[in-house]
Amino acid sequence: MPSVTGLEGVIAAETAISLVDGENGRLLYRGFEAKDLAIHYSFEEVAYLLLYGTLPSEEELEHFSLKLKKSRDIPDHIISIINLLPKDTGMMSVLRTAVSSLGDSSFDWKPDVNQAIQVIAIIPTIIAYRHHSINRTDFPKPKNTLDHVANYLYMLNGELPSSTHVKSLSTYMILTLEHGMNASTFSARAVLSTESDLISAITGAIGSMKGPLHGGAPSEVIAMLDEIGTIENTEEWLRSKLENKEKIMGFGHRIYKTHDPRSVALKKVSQELSGQDPWLDLALHVEEMSIRLLDEYKPGRKLYTNVEFYAAAVMRAVNMPAELFTPTFTASRVVGWTAHLLEQAENNRIFRPQSKYVGPTE
Ligand code: ACO
């Protein structure tokens, strides 16, 4: 085993964008509790906060929303590129390729907020376009009377979404907009630090997000609950996994050593959304039993649900297909990435760590 692993504990940059307080289970965006923002503010308002550092006035919000709406359409060359990709190309690879091809000279150094808005606006349209082209269904063009999240649901389903679905998905998206120096944000900042362009940095971040250790997938939680099947089966199923030293999906986190505040907020949303859904009853039971058994099998490790556990419930309740879970996470996290790129550009120094040579010297 190499003695230097994963940059754990290394501070790579100073940031004023978010605070991830793992000991106390708090997540702050620019000083505001993310869970409060998710309840009381819109996607546009919180994206503005992350990008500009303050909540918008009414006029600023209107201007920002309009700019997002104007950048939703996919250019023809990207449609051609998407259509050339083999059918079995996964959505994250499609997204990485399509976003990369946005990068003409208008995106050259130095990144600015208008570049950020363009890439934030177009990602949901790319996902929806590909979703329809692969399923041979009609792609409904972006609807400019709808806000960002409502328009995403509209483009996916071809019908006006209910206000409950919009609120639920926007809560999830706000809670996942930003999360400190995670792997994809680090990738984005490292690329930009060479004074490369914003699109190259976002392309790198999408590649990083694609890996199962990061973008993960709440779909694994859904698969786990499907396998458990019934409340009666839960304890035996969980014990057999833990006896075999397998992980319970949706539990544990590198930073949070108490309840992940995003999970707490999403649990509330899914309870409001799903009412008496037996699937949710099972999820609640699995959470309770897992915490008890994890404490028995892994005492002192402080393992609780992470963001993925109840994200699965919210995604399921808004009828999001499983293959779009990680792309949807990407559609929100791109806001955090671009906020970090603007911050990096303001006080840039090339990222250039060292490696410890352990090979032969002669
Ligand atoms: N189930 C059972 N045991 C667990 C779990 C779990 N979900 N998570 C951690 N542990 C145990 C480990 O086996 C380890 O035990 P040990 O001390 O006996 O070796 C101890 O707790 C510490 O765990 P690590 O894996 O070292 O913690 P790390 O910080 O490296 O990993 C991670 C965090 C990857 C999230 C891990 O908890 C995990 O694999 N969870 C399950 C998968 C999951 O839910 N992923 C989504 C993460 S959220 C996100 O990425 C957006």
Boltz pocket constraint, residues with backbone or C-beta under 6 A from the ligand:
constraints:
  - pocket:
      binder: B
      contacts: [[A, 212], [A, 213], [A, 214], [A, 215], [A, 216], [A, 246], [A, 247], [A, 248], [A, 249], [A, 250], [A, 251], [A, 252], [A, 253], [A, 254], [A, 255], [A, 294], [A, 298], [A, 301], [A, 303], [A, 306], [A, 307], [A, 308]]
      max_distance: 6.0
